[in-house]
């Protein structure tokens, strides 16, 4: 048995951001973290507070920024992390 909590960075004021509604429709707990630009320290502090609050066993990420954050916060908070690395190849 486990408790799932999703954290998601999104641009402040994004009118197309509908993930809270989609998460609620399937019963998933979502914490939306608004950010002002690619390196918003307030968003990073909010994520750190969320990790302290929920004490997750695993930090899982999908893109370049959250991959870096999952590794850094995983080491800082002594949590397992799973950063998804994708290799892009130019078409030949």
One Martini backbone bead per residue (centre of mass of N, CA, C, O) as a GRO file, in nm:
protein
   92
    1UNK     BB    1   0.099   0.034   0.021
    2UNK     BB    2   0.036   0.374  -0.108
    3UNK     BB    3   0.128   0.720  -0.147
    4UNK     BB    4   0.039   0.961  -0.390
    5UNK     BB    5   0.243   1.243  -0.510
    6UNK     BB    6   0.213   1.521  -0.720
    7UNK     BB    7   0.448   1.731  -0.888
    8UNK     BB    8   0.399   2.050  -1.075
    9UNK     BB    9   0.533   2.244  -1.307
   10UNK     BB   10   0.416   2.583  -1.393
   11UNK     BB   11   0.318   2.845  -1.548
   12UNK     BB   12   0.224   3.141  -1.477
   13UNK     BB   13  -0.096   3.180  -1.617
   14UNK     BB   14  -0.179   2.908  -1.741
   15UNK     BB   15  -0.474   2.841  -1.912
   16UNK     BB   16  -0.404   2.525  -2.001
   17UNK     BB   17  -0.392   2.426  -1.708
   18UNK     BB   18  -0.546   2.088  -1.632
   19UNK     BB   19  -0.426   1.885  -1.419
   20UNK     BB   20  -0.606   1.905  -1.166
   21UNK     BB   21  -0.859   1.789  -1.303
   22UNK     BB   22  -0.735   1.523  -1.404
   23UNK     BB   23  -0.643   1.415  -1.129
   24UNK     BB   24  -0.920   1.420  -0.986
   25UNK     BB   25  -1.063   1.217  -1.185
   26UNK     BB   26  -0.841   0.979  -1.067
   27UNK     BB   27  -0.746   1.044  -0.757
   28UNK     BB   28  -0.503   1.239  -0.759
   29UNK     BB   29  -0.240   1.387  -0.600
   30UNK     BB   30  -0.186   1.746  -0.644
   31UNK     BB   31   0.096   1.973  -0.681
   32UNK     BB   32   0.102   2.292  -0.783
   33UNK     BB   33   0.390   2.471  -0.930
   34UNK     BB   34   0.456   2.781  -0.971
   35UNK     BB   35   0.646   2.959  -1.230
   36UNK     BB   36   0.918   3.210  -1.303
   37UNK     BB   37   1.076   3.038  -1.489
   38UNK     BB   38   1.346   2.809  -1.507
   39UNK     BB   39   1.480   2.958  -1.219
   40UNK     BB   40   1.279   2.931  -0.951
   41UNK     BB   41   1.332   2.951  -0.617
   42UNK     BB   42   1.041   2.926  -0.511
   43UNK     BB   43   0.980   2.652  -0.641
   44UNK     BB   44   1.211   2.497  -0.504
   45UNK     BB   45   1.116   2.550  -0.212
   46UNK     BB   46   0.842   2.414  -0.245
   47UNK     BB   47   0.953   2.134  -0.308
   48UNK     BB   48   1.116   2.097  -0.049
   49UNK     BB   49   0.869   2.119   0.141
   50UNK     BB   50   0.721   1.876   0.022
   51UNK     BB   51   0.935   1.666   0.095
   52UNK     BB   52   0.926   1.715   0.400
   53UNK     BB   53   0.623   1.649   0.436
   54UNK     BB   54   0.602   1.355   0.273
   55UNK     BB   55   0.847   1.169   0.255
   56UNK     BB   56   0.951   1.025   0.009
   57UNK     BB   57   1.091   0.744  -0.142
   58UNK     BB   58   1.045   0.871  -0.439
   59UNK     BB   59   1.200   1.048  -0.707
   60UNK     BB   60   1.033   1.154  -1.005
   61UNK     BB   61   1.138   1.222  -1.349
   62UNK     BB   62   1.135   1.381  -1.703
   63UNK     BB   63   1.313   1.640  -1.713
   64UNK     BB   64   1.582   1.831  -1.697
   65UNK     BB   65   1.508   1.987  -1.436
   66UNK     BB   66   1.383   1.750  -1.262
   67UNK     BB   67   1.627   1.572  -1.275
   68UNK     BB   68   1.817   1.756  -1.119
   69UNK     BB   69   1.634   1.785  -0.868
   70UNK     BB   70   1.612   1.483  -0.792
   71UNK     BB   71   1.910   1.447  -0.734
   72UNK     BB   72   1.960   1.676  -0.534
   73UNK     BB   73   1.722   1.607  -0.335
   74UNK     BB   74   1.790   1.313  -0.292
   75UNK     BB   75   2.061   1.372  -0.152
   76UNK     BB   76   1.968   1.582   0.063
   77UNK     BB   77   1.712   1.374   0.167
   78UNK     BB   78   1.764   1.074   0.131
   79UNK     BB   79   1.651   0.980  -0.163
   80UNK     BB   80   1.519   0.828  -0.404
   81UNK     BB   81   1.591   0.832  -0.762
   82UNK     BB   82   1.426   0.898  -1.099
   83UNK     BB   83   1.583   0.972  -1.390
   84UNK     BB   84   1.482   1.057  -1.712
   85UNK     BB   85   1.668   0.956  -1.988
   86UNK     BB   86   1.702   1.108  -2.309
   87UNK     BB   87   1.778   1.024  -2.641
   88UNK     BB   88   1.873   1.223  -2.907
   89UNK     BB   89   1.832   1.191  -3.265
   90UNK     BB   90   1.935   1.246  -3.561
   91UNK     BB   91   1.828   1.240  -3.862
   92UNK     BB   92   1.954   1.062  -4.162
   0.00000   0.00000   0.00000
